[in-house]
Amino acid sequence: MPAARVESDVKHDPDQFDDATVAAHVARRLGAQPQNRLVAHLGSNCAIRYGCANARNLFYGRWECPIPVAPSCNAACIGCISAQPDAPIASPQERLTFVPTVDEILEIALPHLESAPRAMLSFGQGCEGEPLLQADLMVEVIRKIREQTKCGTLHLNSNGSRPRAVERLFAAGLDSIRVSTNSARAAPYHAYYRPVAYSFDDVVESLRVARRANAFASINYLAFPGFTDGEEEVAALHRLIGETRLDLIQWRNLNIDPDAYADVVGIERGAPKRGMRRLLAELRAAWPRLRHGYLNPPREAFAAAAGLEGERG
């Protein structure tokens, strides 16, 4: 088989969504909150135009709800899906163009957290830049949310570029973080992400911060067969797991021109490879408490997801 499913949760499966029903929900919400720019962005742009599963969840009133906050970024990823100023073809989706206010976010966040099943708010989406550039805003929002409700999960999808900001977010009440990377090594990471004023060391430190905060930590691992299962990368991934005690690897297929990516990260043609199935089996054997999946788990699933209840700290 050319692929293997790593996620048991069905909440992104196509049969969980119906275009006609989504459109009706979006229209109803836009009519009820016509002045909220974030509702308009997530509805007309994300849920309808791009079919974003998490954006659609907001209008269904369930599961993970996205909260994009950052129109700018401090990386220039080769494969960025929302900004490709130097590429010969346009990026597949347009980036958020404004910074939402605290009130715009709370108008979405509080009802969702208090009523949605397995409720989650996630800062950091494909339609925006890097949310840590809006850390002050997120800290204020998280504090205000937790002053009013203890319900649901507050989560951050990030490049992990600012560990001190991550520390402040966990202190404010953030529950979990997912840090994106294409590699467990600095050189391939820098070649692909092209970071501005941060380094791979900062990315790893953000994962350490999560562990010190007794929080749930995962990586958004951009997998590319022939690179991800190469000997050096596999060895580095084992070191990263051991050093940061990750709870979860979220496996993502990196959809990119293979020759272009090989040139960017320096894949040695003909070098020995594990094979992705063998790599997954090896990781499961070496790190039995590490979960493999695709989606962010809600807070009530943290202990079950990683088997770490009573073993934190």
Backbone torsions as a table, in degrees:
resi	resn	phi	psi	omega
1	MET	NA	141.7	-178.3
2	PRO	-83.6	-6.5	-177.5
3	ALA	-149.1	159.1	177.0
4	ALA	-139.6	138.4	178.7
5	ARG	-81.2	132.3	-179.7
6	VAL	-111.8	-6.0	-175.3
7	GLU	-118.8	126.1	-179.8
8	SER	-87.7	-23.8	-179.9
9	ASP	-67.9	137.5	-175.7
10	VAL	-98.2	7.7	-168.0
11	LYS	-71.0	-7.2	170.6
12	HIS	-109.3	4.9	179.8
13	ASP	-67.7	142.1	-176.8
14	PRO	-56.4	-31.4	-176.6
15	ASP	-74.2	-0.7	175.1
16	GLN	-87.5	-0.4	-173.8
17	PHE	-133.7	147.5	176.3
18	ASP	-135.4	121.0	-173.3
19	ASP	-56.9	-43.6	-177.8
20	ALA	-65.4	-41.7	179.1
21	THR	-66.3	-42.3	178.5
22	VAL	-59.2	-46.6	-178.9
23	ALA	-58.5	-40.4	179.5
24	ALA	-66.1	-42.1	178.7
25	HIS	-64.4	-42.7	179.7
26	VAL	-62.9	-46.1	-179.8
27	ALA	-59.9	-40.4	180.0
28	ARG	-65.2	-42.5	-178.2
29	ARG	-70.2	-40.2	178.0
30	LEU	-63.5	-35.3	176.8
31	GLY	-68.9	-33.3	-178.7
32	ALA	-80.6	-27.9	-177.4
33	GLN	-131.4	63.1	-172.4
34	PRO	-68.8	-19.8	-177.1
35	GLN	-93.2	-5.9	-175.7
36	ASN	-87.6	109.2	-177.0
37	ARG	-64.9	-31.8	-178.9
38	LEU	-70.2	-40.1	175.3
39	VAL	-60.8	-43.2	179.9
40	ALA	-63.8	-42.9	179.8
41	HIS	-63.3	-48.7	-177.0
42	LEU	-70.2	-27.9	-179.2
43	GLY	-82.4	-70.2	-174.5
44	SER	-66.2	-39.0	-175.0
45	ASN	-85.7	-58.6	-170.4
46	CYS	-79.9	-52.4	-175.7
47	ALA	-71.0	-43.1	-175.4
48	ILE	-88.9	-53.0	-173.8
49	ARG	-70.8	-44.9	-175.1
50	TYR	-103.7	-10.1	179.2
51	GLY	67.2	29.8	-179.4
52	CYS	-62.8	123.9	-176.8
53	ALA	-62.3	-44.0	-178.5
54	ASN	-68.7	-37.9	175.8
55	ALA	-61.5	-41.2	178.7
56	ARG	-63.7	-33.0	178.5
57	ASN	-60.9	-35.7	177.2
58	LEU	-55.5	-45.5	-174.8
59	PHE	-79.8	-21.5	170.9
60	TYR	-80.8	-15.5	-178.4
61	GLY	71.8	44.4	-176.1
62	ARG	-149.5	159.4	164.9
63	TRP	53.9	-138.3	-172.7
64	GLU	-84.8	128.1	-179.9
65	CYS	-114.5	126.5	-177.8
66	PRO	-80.5	144.3	174.8
67	ILE	-130.0	82.3	176.3
68	PRO	-70.4	138.7	-176.2
69	VAL	-133.0	-11.1	-166.9
70	ALA	-126.3	113.6	175.6
71	PRO	-79.5	-13.7	-176.8
72	SER	-116.4	166.7	-176.9
73	CYS	-141.1	158.3	176.9
74	ASN	-112.6	24.0	171.5
75	ALA	-137.7	160.2	178.3
76	ALA	-129.6	64.2	-172.5
77	CYS	-57.1	138.9	178.4
78	ILE	-56.9	-38.6	-176.2
79	GLY	-105.6	26.7	-178.2
80	CYS	-56.8	134.2	-177.7
81	ILE	-92.0	-4.6	-177.6
82	SER	-123.8	-2.0	178.2
83	ALA	-156.2	113.7	178.3
84	GLN	-136.5	66.4	-174.0
85	PRO	-64.3	-27.0	-176.8
86	ASP	-101.7	-0.6	-175.7
87	ALA	-83.3	151.9	179.0
88	PRO	-72.7	-15.0	177.0
89	ILE	-121.8	156.5	-177.8
90	ALA	-73.7	152.6	173.8
91	SER	-65.5	151.5	-174.8
92	PRO	-69.8	-16.3	176.8
93	GLN	-148.9	159.3	-176.7
94	GLU	-94.6	147.4	-176.0
95	ARG	-84.3	152.3	171.2
96	LEU	-49.1	138.7	-175.3
97	THR	-110.8	3.8	-176.9
98	PHE	-145.8	163.8	172.3
99	VAL	-102.6	117.1	-178.3
100	PRO	-66.8	154.7	176.7
101	THR	-81.8	165.1	176.0
102	VAL	-57.7	-44.2	-177.7
103	ASP	-65.0	-38.7	177.9
104	GLU	-61.9	-40.0	179.5
105	ILE	-69.8	-46.0	-177.5
106	LEU	-63.9	-32.4	179.5
107	GLU	-62.5	-28.4	175.4
108	ILE	-89.8	-45.2	-167.4
109	ALA	-67.0	-49.5	-172.0
110	LEU	-64.4	-48.7	177.6
111	PRO	-61.6	-37.0	-179.3
112	HIS	-65.9	-47.0	-178.2
113	LEU	-62.7	-34.8	-173.4
114	GLU	-86.5	-14.8	-175.1
115	SER	-125.4	-23.3	-173.9
116	ALA	-77.9	140.6	171.5
117	PRO	-68.4	140.2	-177.9
118	ARG	47.9	47.2	-172.1
119	ALA	-65.4	136.5	177.6
120	MET	-147.5	140.8	168.0
121	LEU	-111.2	131.8	179.4
122	SER	-124.4	118.1	171.1
123	PHE	-82.4	139.5	178.3
124	GLY	98.2	100.3	-174.9
125	GLN	-131.5	168.2	178.3
126	GLY	-65.9	-18.9	-178.0
127	CYS	-91.3	15.0	-179.3
128	GLU	-140.4	-178.3	175.1
129	GLY	-88.0	-135.2	-177.4
130	GLU	-98.7	116.9	-176.2
131	PRO	-64.2	-24.2	178.9
132	LEU	-63.6	-17.6	174.7
133	LEU	-71.9	-11.3	174.7
134	GLN	-118.1	40.7	-176.2
135	ALA	-62.5	-39.8	-179.8
136	ASP	-60.0	-43.3	177.9
137	LEU	-61.5	-46.7	-178.6
138	MET	-64.8	-39.1	177.7
139	VAL	-60.0	-45.3	179.9
140	GLU	-63.9	-43.7	-179.7
141	VAL	-63.2	-46.2	-178.1
142	ILE	-62.3	-42.9	179.3
143	ARG	-62.6	-43.8	-179.3
144	LYS	-66.5	-38.7	176.8
145	ILE	-60.9	-48.6	-175.5
146	ARG	-73.7	-15.6	170.9
147	GLU	-71.7	-24.0	-173.5
148	GLN	-110.2	-24.5	179.4
149	THR	-154.4	145.5	174.1
150	LYS	-101.7	3.3	-175.3
151	CYS	-74.4	152.0	168.6
152	GLY	75.8	178.7	-176.4
153	THR	-112.6	135.2	175.2
154	LEU	-108.9	118.1	-168.8
155	HIS	-128.6	152.3	177.9
156	LEU	-127.1	124.8	167.3
157	ASN	-98.4	123.9	-167.9
158	SER	-152.7	165.6	169.3
159	ASN	-88.1	-3.2	175.5
160	GLY	68.6	25.4	-171.4
161	SER	-77.1	-17.5	-175.2
162	ARG	-129.4	85.5	-175.3
163	PRO	-59.6	-34.4	179.3
164	ARG	-67.9	-35.3	175.1
165	ALA	-66.7	-39.7	176.5
166	VAL	-60.5	-40.9	178.2
167	GLU	-59.9	-43.9	178.8
168	ARG	-64.1	-38.0	-179.3
169	LEU	-66.5	-42.0	177.1
170	PHE	-66.3	-36.9	177.3
171	ALA	-63.8	-31.4	-179.9
172	ALA	-77.0	-22.4	179.1
173	GLY	133.5	7.8	175.3
174	LEU	-60.9	141.1	-176.5
175	ASP	-98.6	-34.4	-172.5
176	SER	-153.8	161.5	-180.0
177	ILE	-141.3	145.2	170.3
178	ARG	-124.5	120.4	-176.9
179	VAL	-105.4	129.4	-176.7
180	SER	-86.4	140.9	173.5
181	THR	-159.5	150.9	173.1
182	ASN	-97.7	-8.1	-173.4
183	SER	-156.0	157.4	172.3
184	ALA	-95.0	11.2	-179.8
185	ARG	-124.3	150.0	-174.3
186	ALA	-66.5	-46.4	-172.7
187	ALA	-62.6	-50.0	177.2
188	PRO	-64.6	-33.7	177.7
189	TYR	-61.4	-50.3	-178.4
190	HIS	-63.9	-35.2	-179.5
191	ALA	-65.8	-36.5	-177.4
192	TYR	-87.8	-46.4	-175.1
193	TYR	-80.7	-25.9	-178.2
194	ARG	47.7	60.7	-173.6
195	PRO	-68.6	150.7	178.3
196	VAL	-113.7	115.7	175.4
197	ALA	63.4	28.8	168.3
198	TYR	-153.8	171.4	-177.1
199	SER	-137.7	172.7	177.4
200	PHE	-60.3	-31.0	176.5
201	ASP	-59.5	-36.5	177.6
202	ASP	-66.2	-38.4	178.5
203	VAL	-59.9	-48.1	179.7
204	VAL	-65.7	-38.4	179.7
205	GLU	-63.6	-34.8	177.1
206	SER	-62.9	-36.0	175.4
207	LEU	-68.3	-36.0	175.7
208	ARG	-65.3	-39.8	177.9
209	VAL	-58.1	-44.7	178.7
210	ALA	-59.6	-43.0	179.4
211	ARG	-64.1	-42.6	178.5
212	ARG	-65.0	-27.7	178.2
213	ALA	-83.5	2.5	-179.5
214	ASN	60.5	35.9	-176.0
215	ALA	-106.8	167.6	-179.6
216	PHE	-85.0	129.1	-175.0
217	ALA	-129.5	135.0	176.2
218	SER	-137.2	166.1	170.2
219	ILE	-117.1	143.7	172.9
220	ASN	-93.7	95.4	-166.7
221	TYR	-96.8	110.8	-177.5
222	LEU	-79.4	98.8	-170.5
223	ALA	-88.3	138.5	179.4
224	PHE	-140.9	102.7	-180.0
225	PRO	-54.4	136.1	-174.7
226	GLY	100.8	-21.4	174.3
227	PHE	-116.6	-55.2	-177.5
228	THR	-59.1	-33.5	-178.5
229	ASP	-98.9	14.6	174.5
230	GLY	-74.3	155.9	-172.9
231	GLU	-57.2	-47.7	-178.2
232	GLU	-64.6	-42.1	-178.6
233	GLU	-67.1	-41.5	179.4
234	VAL	-62.2	-44.3	179.2
235	ALA	-62.0	-41.1	179.6
236	ALA	-67.8	-36.1	178.6
237	LEU	-65.1	-41.6	175.6
238	HIS	-59.2	-42.5	179.4
239	ARG	-63.9	-42.0	-179.2
240	LEU	-64.0	-42.5	178.5
241	ILE	-61.8	-45.4	-179.5
242	GLY	-65.6	-38.3	-176.8
243	GLU	-73.0	-38.0	-173.7
244	THR	-103.4	-11.7	-178.2
245	ARG	52.6	54.8	179.4
246	LEU	-56.6	147.5	174.2
247	ASP	-89.8	-30.4	-169.5
248	LEU	-155.2	140.0	165.2
249	ILE	-107.0	120.6	172.8
250	GLN	-94.2	111.6	-175.2
251	TRP	-84.7	126.9	177.9
252	ARG	-123.6	132.3	172.6
253	ASN	-72.8	123.5	177.6
254	LEU	-85.2	103.3	-178.4
255	ASN	-86.2	98.3	-175.2
256	ILE	-152.8	155.8	177.4
257	ASP	-58.4	120.2	-173.1
258	PRO	-62.5	-38.4	179.5
259	ASP	-68.0	-40.0	178.8
260	ALA	-63.4	-42.7	-179.6
261	TYR	-67.3	-39.5	177.7
262	ALA	-58.8	-38.9	178.2
263	ASP	-68.8	-38.3	-176.8
264	VAL	-67.3	-49.3	-173.5
265	VAL	-96.9	-5.0	175.2
266	GLY	76.2	48.1	177.1
267	ILE	-68.9	127.6	178.2
268	GLU	-85.0	108.2	-178.3
269	ARG	-65.4	133.4	179.9
270	GLY	89.6	-7.0	177.9
271	ALA	-71.0	150.4	-177.5
272	PRO	-62.7	142.0	179.4
273	LYS	-127.6	150.0	178.9
274	ARG	-73.8	-39.2	-163.1
275	GLY	90.7	138.2	-172.2
276	MET	-67.1	-38.8	178.6
277	ARG	-64.0	-41.8	178.9
278	ARG	-65.8	-38.2	178.2
279	LEU	-61.6	-46.8	179.1
280	LEU	-60.5	-42.7	178.9
281	ALA	-63.2	-40.9	179.3
282	GLU	-63.7	-43.2	-179.9
283	LEU	-66.0	-39.9	179.4
284	ARG	-65.3	-35.5	179.1
285	ALA	-72.7	-40.8	-176.2
286	ALA	-76.9	-32.3	-174.9
287	TRP	-130.4	74.6	-172.9
288	PRO	-64.1	-20.6	179.4
289	ARG	-89.3	-5.7	-179.9
290	LEU	-83.1	129.2	179.3
291	ARG	-92.9	149.7	174.9
292	HIS	-120.4	130.2	-177.8
293	GLY	-163.5	-156.6	-177.3
294	TYR	-136.7	-23.6	-171.3
295	LEU	-115.1	157.9	175.1
296	ASN	-76.6	122.3	178.3
297	PRO	-78.6	147.3	174.5
298	PRO	-71.9	165.3	-174.2
299	ARG	-57.3	-38.1	-177.8
300	GLU	-66.7	-14.1	179.9
301	ALA	-101.0	-0.6	-174.7
302	PHE	-57.2	-53.3	-176.2
303	ALA	-64.0	-41.9	179.4
304	ALA	-67.7	-35.1	-177.2
305	ALA	-66.3	-39.9	-174.2
306	ALA	-109.2	-8.2	-179.0
307	GLY	65.4	33.8	-171.8
308	LEU	-114.1	10.4	-177.9
309	GLU	-59.5	128.6	179.5
310	GLY	80.9	2.6	-177.1
311	GLU	-124.0	17.3	179.4
312	ARG	-75.1	168.7	174.4
313	GLY	80.9	NA	NA
